[in-house]
């Protein structure tokens, strides 16, 4: 028996105004043994080492996750580096006493190796999967260089090279992913830092990952990623891809730099702050999975700290790359 699959974007802004409820595809249903709804909190790209108020932003998310009594929380990368001064930041994360999951982001290896990050965060592996209340979750690691037929782990900023050489998933992980997805019979969400669909900023060998998922699309609820600091949904060949916006900011090119958002001393302390168009409020989202086959995503909506990128003279990017200070609400049926 087949079910229709719908997605409804409920968020505010121009994207919401043009995306009425759409019939996207037909997919076979897959059952879950969950007794009730599963709820989890999602945050991406906090960038503790760049943001002056990263601690307060994370505190807001964790406080709400506790208040909402979610089943687990997950961060989608570019969280914090393995530096002793970031222990206070990690202590905030640890105040949530339920299960907590990590995804490695590219900037997490600006100063460290992957192993150092695993040790600092208490993360078991760079990629892994887990079952939770009748659902399956897969975490991928796309932080590899690829050159002359060889994959190399990101480590201590070695990825600041020609962009054509970075953002790959290695062959061993791809084969693990294929086997892991084949082995599960549960509805599945795939998490990654870099996008598994985006044509400009996504994983370079994403077509291989896409084909694996499309061959078993009845199992895939959606994919979620950070990295791009955008709020967007993309549907392709039966798979839904959701971009989770940064908790903190959007990066601006040098010609749009600004030093009016914060006190002067902050710009002296935080080198890259002039390039960061920040959000007034921290952005994050909460997802709810129900056994009848629905995923609801509720995101935070904020505003730009003035001036916004557009007030600073930046032209509006093309569809699929637009910047905004929000995470939209979605409802998917799987």
LUMFIMAR-702600 format. One record per residue (C-alpha): residue number from 1; residue in three letters; x, y, z. Coordinates in nm, 4 decimals, m for minus. Layout:
N
- resi, resn, u, v, w
- NUM, ALA, X, Y, Z .
...
# end
This chain:
334
- resi, resn, u, v, w
- 1, UNK, 0.0000, 0.0000, 0.0000 .
- 2, UNK, 0.1362, 0.3407, m0.0977 .
- 3, UNK, 0.0917, 0.6681, 0.0861 .
- 4, UNK, 0.1068, 1.0143, m0.0584 .
- 5, UNK, 0.3886, 1.2189, 0.0812 .
- 6, UNK, 0.3308, 1.5864, 0.1474 .
- 7, UNK, 0.5484, 1.8680, 0.2694 .
- 8, UNK, 0.4128, 2.1956, 0.4024 .
- 9, UNK, 0.6434, 2.4862, 0.4698 .
- 10, UNK, 0.4809, 2.6993, 0.7381 .
- 11, UNK, 0.7623, 2.9460, 0.8031 .
- 12, UNK, 0.7436, 3.3186, 0.7406 .
- 13, UNK, 0.9159, 3.5090, 0.4631 .
- 14, UNK, 0.9148, 3.5058, 0.0850 .
- 15, UNK, 0.9959, 3.1358, 0.0528 .
- 16, UNK, 0.6932, 3.0460, 0.2626 .
- 17, UNK, 0.4666, 3.2697, 0.0607 .
- 18, UNK, 0.5402, 3.0856, m0.2640 .
- 19, UNK, 0.5530, 2.7307, m0.1282 .
- 20, UNK, 0.1975, 2.6174, m0.0703 .
- 21, UNK, 0.1443, 2.2551, 0.0345 .
- 22, UNK, 0.2827, 2.0441, m0.2467 .
- 23, UNK, 0.2367, 1.6823, m0.3458 .
- 24, UNK, 0.5973, 1.5768, m0.3880 .
- 25, UNK, 0.6018, 1.2050, m0.4435 .
- 26, UNK, 0.4481, 0.8667, m0.3792 .
- 27, UNK, 0.6349, 0.6385, m0.1436 .
- 28, UNK, 0.5669, 0.3026, 0.0192 .
- 29, UNK, 0.5124, 0.3308, 0.3918 .
- 30, UNK, 0.7591, 0.1765, 0.6337 .
- 31, UNK, 0.6548, 0.0849, 0.9830 .
- 32, UNK, 0.8009, 0.1871, 1.3152 .
- 33, UNK, 0.7601, 0.0184, 1.6505 .
- 34, UNK, 0.7537, 0.3496, 1.8380 .
- 35, UNK, 0.4911, 0.3693, 2.1127 .
- 36, UNK, 0.4604, 0.7472, 2.0976 .
- 37, UNK, 0.6130, 1.0528, 1.9330 .
- 38, UNK, 0.9897, 1.0974, 1.9372 .
- 39, UNK, 1.1121, 1.4551, 1.9806 .
- 40, UNK, 1.4640, 1.5880, 1.9357 .
- 41, UNK, 1.6419, 1.9224, 1.9239 .
- 42, UNK, 1.8720, 2.0302, 1.6400 .
- 43, UNK, 2.1362, 2.3008, 1.6255 .
- 44, UNK, 2.4004, 2.3749, 1.3613 .
- 45, UNK, 2.7048, 2.5970, 1.3181 .
- 46, UNK, 2.7194, 2.7640, 1.6579 .
- 47, UNK, 3.0865, 2.8585, 1.5959 .
- 48, UNK, 3.1869, 2.9068, 1.9582 .
- 49, UNK, 3.5348, 3.0241, 1.8562 .
- 50, UNK, 3.3980, 3.3094, 1.6427 .
- 51, UNK, 3.0844, 3.4247, 1.8253 .
- 52, UNK, 3.1167, 3.6534, 2.1314 .
- 53, UNK, 2.7851, 3.5330, 2.2772 .
- 54, UNK, 2.8018, 3.1659, 2.1767 .
- 55, UNK, 2.7554, 3.0512, 2.5377 .
- 56, UNK, 2.4325, 3.2455, 2.5791 .
- 57, UNK, 2.3031, 3.1171, 2.2472 .
- 58, UNK, 2.3695, 2.7560, 2.3404 .
- 59, UNK, 2.2169, 2.8116, 2.6855 .
- 60, UNK, 1.8920, 2.9231, 2.5215 .
- 61, UNK, 1.8749, 2.6072, 2.3104 .
- 62, UNK, 1.9608, 2.3706, 2.5942 .
- 63, UNK, 1.7165, 2.5404, 2.8309 .
- 64, UNK, 1.4334, 2.4983, 2.5836 .
- 65, UNK, 1.5335, 2.1388, 2.5069 .
- 66, UNK, 1.5088, 2.0650, 2.8792 .
- 67, UNK, 1.1779, 2.2486, 2.9121 .
- 68, UNK, 1.0342, 2.0585, 2.6153 .
- 69, UNK, 1.1619, 1.7280, 2.7543 .
- 70, UNK, 1.2991, 1.6142, 2.4182 .
- 71, UNK, 1.4345, 1.2617, 2.3776 .
- 72, UNK, 1.7768, 1.3705, 2.2501 .
- 73, UNK, 1.9687, 1.6636, 2.1035 .
- 74, UNK, 2.2102, 1.6745, 1.8109 .
- 75, UNK, 2.4524, 1.9377, 1.6818 .
- 76, UNK, 2.5381, 1.9327, 1.3113 .
- 77, UNK, 2.8986, 2.0539, 1.3238 .
- 78, UNK, 3.1135, 2.3686, 1.3473 .
- 79, UNK, 3.0427, 2.3576, 1.7185 .
- 80, UNK, 3.3693, 2.4338, 1.9024 .
- 81, UNK, 3.7364, 2.3483, 1.8776 .
- 82, UNK, 3.9224, 2.1240, 2.1223 .
- 83, UNK, 4.0557, 2.4108, 2.3295 .
- 84, UNK, 4.0634, 2.4225, 2.7105 .
- 85, UNK, 3.8911, 2.7624, 2.7032 .
- 86, UNK, 3.5872, 2.5945, 2.5472 .
- 87, UNK, 3.5239, 2.3725, 2.8499 .
- 88, UNK, 3.2645, 2.6208, 2.9768 .
- 89, UNK, 3.0811, 2.5887, 2.6460 .
- 90, UNK, 3.0816, 2.2097, 2.6671 .
- 91, UNK, 2.9525, 2.2286, 3.0250 .
- 92, UNK, 2.6452, 2.4098, 2.8947 .
- 93, UNK, 2.5920, 2.1288, 2.6426 .
- 94, UNK, 2.6289, 1.8750, 2.9223 .
- 95, UNK, 2.3514, 2.0352, 3.1309 .
- 96, UNK, 2.1115, 1.8487, 2.9056 .
- 97, UNK, 2.1181, 1.5062, 3.0700 .
- 98, UNK, 1.9603, 1.3027, 2.7921 .
- 99, UNK, 2.1442, 1.1496, 2.4947 .
- 100, UNK, 2.3536, 1.3978, 2.2959 .
- 101, UNK, 2.4951, 1.3402, 1.9483 .
- 102, UNK, 2.7648, 1.5156, 1.7463 .
- 103, UNK, 2.8411, 1.5610, 1.3772 .
- 104, UNK, 3.1887, 1.6757, 1.2748 .
- 105, UNK, 3.2014, 2.0065, 1.0863 .
- 106, UNK, 3.4898, 2.1220, 0.8701 .
- 107, UNK, 3.5873, 2.4125, 1.0987 .
- 108, UNK, 3.6062, 2.1806, 1.3982 .
- 109, UNK, 3.9391, 2.0709, 1.2475 .
- 110, UNK, 4.0778, 2.4227, 1.2038 .
- 111, UNK, 4.3256, 2.3593, 1.4862 .
- 112, UNK, 4.2742, 1.9937, 1.5712 .
- 113, UNK, 4.2752, 1.6441, 1.4309 .
- 114, UNK, 3.9580, 1.4376, 1.4135 .
- 115, UNK, 4.0783, 1.2203, 1.6997 .
- 116, UNK, 4.1365, 1.5247, 1.9178 .
- 117, UNK, 3.7811, 1.6389, 1.8443 .
- 118, UNK, 3.6387, 1.2941, 1.9248 .
- 119, UNK, 3.8223, 1.2949, 2.2563 .
- 120, UNK, 3.7175, 1.6509, 2.3442 .
- 121, UNK, 3.3497, 1.5987, 2.2641 .
- 122, UNK, 3.3285, 1.2384, 2.3841 .
- 123, UNK, 3.2171, 1.1321, 2.0371 .
- 124, UNK, 3.2646, 0.7586, 1.9642 .
- 125, UNK, 3.3450, 0.7710, 1.5908 .
- 126, UNK, 3.3489, 1.0234, 1.3078 .
- 127, UNK, 3.0540, 0.8416, 1.1475 .
- 128, UNK, 2.8078, 0.6061, 1.3109 .
- 129, UNK, 2.4405, 0.5115, 1.3407 .
- 130, UNK, 2.1960, 0.4513, 1.6220 .
- 131, UNK, 1.8385, 0.3352, 1.6785 .
- 132, UNK, 1.6057, 0.5361, 1.8980 .
- 133, UNK, 1.2434, 0.4525, 1.9831 .
- 134, UNK, 1.1703, 0.2787, 1.6541 .
- 135, UNK, 1.3711, 0.5048, 1.4220 .
- 136, UNK, 1.7177, 0.4783, 1.2712 .
- 137, UNK, 1.9654, 0.7675, 1.2538 .
- 138, UNK, 2.2861, 0.7837, 1.0493 .
- 139, UNK, 2.5659, 1.0373, 1.1033 .
- 140, UNK, 2.8120, 1.0900, 0.8176 .
- 141, UNK, 3.1575, 1.2497, 0.7995 .
- 142, UNK, 3.2256, 1.4444, 0.4774 .
- 143, UNK, 3.5493, 1.5998, 0.6020 .
- 144, UNK, 3.7923, 1.4433, 0.3565 .
- 145, UNK, 4.0253, 1.5728, 0.0889 .
- 146, UNK, 4.0530, 1.3688, m0.2308 .
- 147, UNK, 4.3547, 1.3925, m0.4591 .
- 148, UNK, 4.5371, 1.1459, m0.6836 .
- 149, UNK, 4.3010, 0.8661, m0.5818 .
- 150, UNK, 4.3636, 0.9125, m0.2096 .
- 151, UNK, 4.1342, 1.0319, 0.0698 .
- 152, UNK, 4.2889, 1.2386, 0.3496 .
- 153, UNK, 4.1224, 1.3363, 0.6772 .
- 154, UNK, 4.0764, 1.7025, 0.7515 .
- 155, UNK, 4.3322, 1.7982, 1.0142 .
- 156, UNK, 4.4635, 2.1305, 1.1442 .
- 157, UNK, 4.3436, 2.3432, 0.8505 .
- 158, UNK, 4.4846, 2.1205, 0.5754 .
- 159, UNK, 4.1537, 2.1629, 0.3915 .
- 160, UNK, 4.2196, 2.5278, 0.3050 .
- 161, UNK, 4.3176, 2.4292, m0.0463 .
- 162, UNK, 4.1554, 2.4282, m0.3883 .
- 163, UNK, 3.7856, 2.3764, m0.3199 .
- 164, UNK, 3.7708, 2.1029, m0.5842 .
- 165, UNK, 3.9835, 1.8837, m0.3559 .
- 166, UNK, 3.7699, 1.9036, m0.0426 .
- 167, UNK, 3.4311, 1.7907, 0.0949 .
- 168, UNK, 3.4354, 1.4201, 0.0116 .
- 169, UNK, 3.3081, 1.1054, 0.1835 .
- 170, UNK, 3.5659, 0.8279, 0.1672 .
- 171, UNK, 3.5016, 0.4930, m0.0029 .
- 172, UNK, 3.5127, 0.2863, 0.3166 .
- 173, UNK, 3.2455, 0.5045, 0.4741 .
- 174, UNK, 3.0292, 0.4854, 0.1618 .
- 175, UNK, 3.0347, 0.1062, 0.1743 .
- 176, UNK, 2.9547, 0.1170, 0.5458 .
- 177, UNK, 2.6642, 0.3529, 0.4719 .
- 178, UNK, 2.5263, 0.1215, 0.2047 .
- 179, UNK, 2.5418, m0.1814, 0.4364 .
- 180, UNK, 2.4005, 0.0077, 0.7341 .
- 181, UNK, 2.1010, 0.1333, 0.5373 .
- 182, UNK, 2.0381, m0.2108, 0.3880 .
- 183, UNK, 2.0471, m0.3693, 0.7341 .
- 184, UNK, 1.7865, m0.1485, 0.8999 .
- 185, UNK, 1.4125, m0.1920, 0.8621 .
- 186, UNK, 1.3343, 0.1322, 1.0460 .
- 187, UNK, 1.2459, 0.4768, 0.9077 .
- 188, UNK, 1.5765, 0.6620, 0.8793 .
- 189, UNK, 1.7117, 1.0169, 0.9045 .
- 190, UNK, 2.0586, 1.0928, 0.7667 .
- 191, UNK, 2.2608, 1.3702, 0.9332 .
- 192, UNK, 2.5675, 1.5354, 0.7833 .
- 193, UNK, 2.7463, 1.8661, 0.8197 .
- 194, UNK, 2.7817, 1.9338, 0.4481 .
- 195, UNK, 2.4827, 1.8990, 0.2195 .
- 196, UNK, 2.4080, 1.5765, 0.0365 .
- 197, UNK, 2.2280, 1.7703, m0.2393 .
- 198, UNK, 2.3610, 2.1255, m0.2758 .
- 199, UNK, 2.5164, 2.1836, m0.6185 .
- 200, UNK, 2.7597, 2.4518, m0.4969 .
- 201, UNK, 2.8497, 2.3738, m0.1352 .
- 202, UNK, 2.7602, 2.0070, m0.1083 .
- 203, UNK, 2.9572, 1.6840, m0.0813 .
- 204, UNK, 3.1526, 1.6388, m0.4047 .
- 205, UNK, 3.0755, 1.2669, m0.4435 .
- 206, UNK, 2.7164, 1.3088, m0.3255 .
- 207, UNK, 2.5738, 1.1327, m0.6324 .
- 208, UNK, 2.6956, 0.8004, m0.4958 .
- 209, UNK, 2.5256, 0.8675, m0.1605 .
- 210, UNK, 2.2097, 0.9823, m0.3370 .
- 211, UNK, 2.1907, 0.6656, m0.5455 .
- 212, UNK, 2.2251, 0.4493, m0.2351 .
- 213, UNK, 1.9377, 0.6351, m0.0684 .
- 214, UNK, 1.7195, 0.6437, m0.3785 .
- 215, UNK, 1.7510, 0.2658, m0.4116 .
- 216, UNK, 1.5961, 0.2373, m0.0627 .
- 217, UNK, 1.3923, 0.5577, m0.0552 .
- 218, UNK, 1.1068, 0.3906, 0.1326 .
- 219, UNK, 1.3321, 0.3929, 0.4390 .
- 220, UNK, 1.4450, 0.7567, 0.4187 .
- 221, UNK, 1.2474, 1.0165, 0.6131 .
- 222, UNK, 1.4863, 1.2979, 0.5179 .
- 223, UNK, 1.8441, 1.4239, 0.5275 .
- 224, UNK, 1.9464, 1.7182, 0.7480 .
- 225, UNK, 2.2637, 1.9235, 0.7252 .
- 226, UNK, 2.4219, 2.2482, 0.8399 .
- 227, UNK, 2.7354, 2.4123, 0.6900 .
- 228, UNK, 2.5658, 2.6418, 0.4386 .
- 229, UNK, 2.4041, 2.8736, 0.6961 .
- 230, UNK, 2.0835, 2.8798, 0.4926 .
- 231, UNK, 1.7209, 2.7851, 0.5510 .
- 232, UNK, 1.5982, 2.5699, 0.2658 .
- 233, UNK, 1.4220, 2.2511, 0.1633 .
- 234, UNK, 1.5001, 2.0513, m0.1493 .
- 235, UNK, 1.3190, 1.7437, m0.2823 .
- 236, UNK, 1.4941, 1.5217, m0.5344 .
- 237, UNK, 1.4120, 1.1735, m0.6615 .
- 238, UNK, 1.1992, 1.0827, m0.3616 .
- 239, UNK, 1.4387, 1.2197, m0.0956 .
- 240, UNK, 1.3855, 1.5320, 0.1163 .
- 241, UNK, 1.6886, 1.7429, 0.2103 .
- 242, UNK, 1.6553, 2.0059, 0.4830 .
- 243, UNK, 1.9158, 2.2780, 0.5357 .
- 244, UNK, 1.9376, 2.3786, 0.9034 .
- 245, UNK, 2.0472, 2.7409, 0.9348 .
- 246, UNK, 2.3378, 2.8447, 1.1563 .
- 247, UNK, 2.2532, 2.9261, 1.5159 .
- 248, UNK, 2.4572, 3.2435, 1.4871 .
- 249, UNK, 2.5345, 3.4196, 1.1601 .
- 250, UNK, 2.5892, 3.4375, 0.7844 .
- 251, UNK, 2.9390, 3.4943, 0.6462 .
- 252, UNK, 2.9929, 3.8119, 0.4400 .
- 253, UNK, 3.2618, 3.8797, 0.1826 .
- 254, UNK, 3.5135, 4.1504, 0.2687 .
- 255, UNK, 3.3371, 4.4141, 0.0609 .
- 256, UNK, 3.0304, 4.3796, 0.2868 .
- 257, UNK, 3.2195, 4.3862, 0.6178 .
- 258, UNK, 3.0660, 4.5929, 0.8960 .
- 259, UNK, 3.1760, 4.7073, 1.2436 .
- 260, UNK, 2.8493, 4.8632, 1.3631 .
- 261, UNK, 2.6782, 4.5620, 1.5187 .
- 262, UNK, 2.8933, 4.5274, 1.8323 .
- 263, UNK, 3.1040, 4.7468, 2.0628 .
- 264, UNK, 3.4481, 4.8364, 1.9277 .
- 265, UNK, 3.6328, 4.6184, 2.1785 .
- 266, UNK, 3.4572, 4.3069, 2.0504 .
- 267, UNK, 3.5956, 4.3641, 1.7024 .
- 268, UNK, 3.9415, 4.3924, 1.8522 .
- 269, UNK, 3.8957, 4.0598, 2.0311 .
- 270, UNK, 3.7170, 3.8657, 1.7542 .
- 271, UNK, 3.9113, 3.8943, 1.4297 .
- 272, UNK, 3.6403, 3.7712, 1.1947 .
- 273, UNK, 3.3418, 3.9476, 1.3509 .
- 274, UNK, 3.3273, 4.2204, 1.0803 .
- 275, UNK, 3.2539, 3.9456, 0.8253 .
- 276, UNK, 2.9665, 3.7999, 1.0273 .
- 277, UNK, 2.6094, 3.9184, 0.9732 .
- 278, UNK, 2.4610, 3.7923, 1.2980 .
- 279, UNK, 2.1100, 3.7011, 1.4101 .
- 280, UNK, 1.9515, 3.8775, 1.7077 .
- 281, UNK, 1.8330, 3.5466, 1.8527 .
- 282, UNK, 1.9899, 3.2002, 1.8394 .
- 283, UNK, 1.8389, 2.9756, 1.5729 .
- 284, UNK, 1.7569, 2.6094, 1.6369 .
- 285, UNK, 1.4761, 2.3644, 1.5707 .
- 286, UNK, 1.2775, 2.0858, 1.7310 .
- 287, UNK, 1.1578, 1.7843, 1.5356 .
- 288, UNK, 0.8762, 1.5433, 1.6196 .
- 289, UNK, 0.8368, 1.1996, 1.4607 .
- 290, UNK, 0.5034, 1.0181, 1.4865 .
- 291, UNK, 0.4356, 0.6528, 1.4176 .
- 292, UNK, 0.1615, 0.7322, 1.1657 .
- 293, UNK, 0.4385, 0.8606, 0.9392 .
- 294, UNK, 0.4870, 1.2325, 0.9958 .
- 295, UNK, 0.7836, 1.4535, 1.0770 .
- 296, UNK, 0.7119, 1.8037, 1.2028 .
- 297, UNK, 0.9929, 2.0568, 1.2301 .
- 298, UNK, 0.9467, 2.3771, 1.4300 .
- 299, UNK, 1.2194, 2.6372, 1.3829 .
- 300, UNK, 1.3075, 2.9633, 1.5542 .
- 301, UNK, 1.2511, 3.2882, 1.3626 .
- 302, UNK, 1.4679, 3.5904, 1.4378 .
- 303, UNK, 1.5911, 3.9100, 1.2729 .
- 304, UNK, 1.9266, 4.0375, 1.1520 .
- 305, UNK, 2.1347, 4.2506, 1.3816 .
- 306, UNK, 2.1347, 4.5735, 1.1829 .
- 307, UNK, 2.2619, 4.6242, 0.9243 .
- 308, UNK, 2.1405, 4.3118, 0.7466 .
- 309, UNK, 2.3472, 4.1799, 0.4549 .
- 310, UNK, 2.1035, 4.3440, 0.2162 .
- 311, UNK, 2.1195, 4.6762, 0.4006 .
- 312, UNK, 2.4969, 4.6486, 0.3666 .
- 313, UNK, 2.4558, 4.6357, m0.0105 .
- 314, UNK, 2.4771, 4.2636, m0.0796 .
- 315, UNK, 2.2570, 4.1550, m0.3741 .
- 316, UNK, 2.0049, 3.8836, m0.2975 .
- 317, UNK, 2.1520, 3.5411, m0.3853 .
- 318, UNK, 1.9806, 3.3117, m0.6315 .
- 319, UNK, 1.7078, 3.0675, m0.5265 .
- 320, UNK, 1.8569, 2.7929, m0.3127 .
- 321, UNK, 2.1341, 3.0148, m0.1775 .
- 322, UNK, 1.9335, 3.2936, m0.0101 .
- 323, UNK, 2.0251, 3.4172, 0.3384 .
- 324, UNK, 1.7696, 3.4630, 0.6151 .
- 325, UNK, 1.7552, 3.4936, 0.9934 .
- 326, UNK, 1.5227, 3.1999, 1.0535 .
- 327, UNK, 1.4609, 2.8272, 1.0396 .
- 328, UNK, 1.1318, 2.7434, 0.8710 .
- 329, UNK, 0.8619, 2.5074, 0.9944 .
- 330, UNK, 0.8021, 2.1916, 0.7909 .
- 331, UNK, 0.5712, 1.8956, 0.7964 .
- 332, UNK, 0.6684, 1.5844, 0.6012 .
- 333, UNK, 0.4761, 1.2640, 0.5539 .
- 334, UNK, 0.6759, 0.9467, 0.5044 .
# end
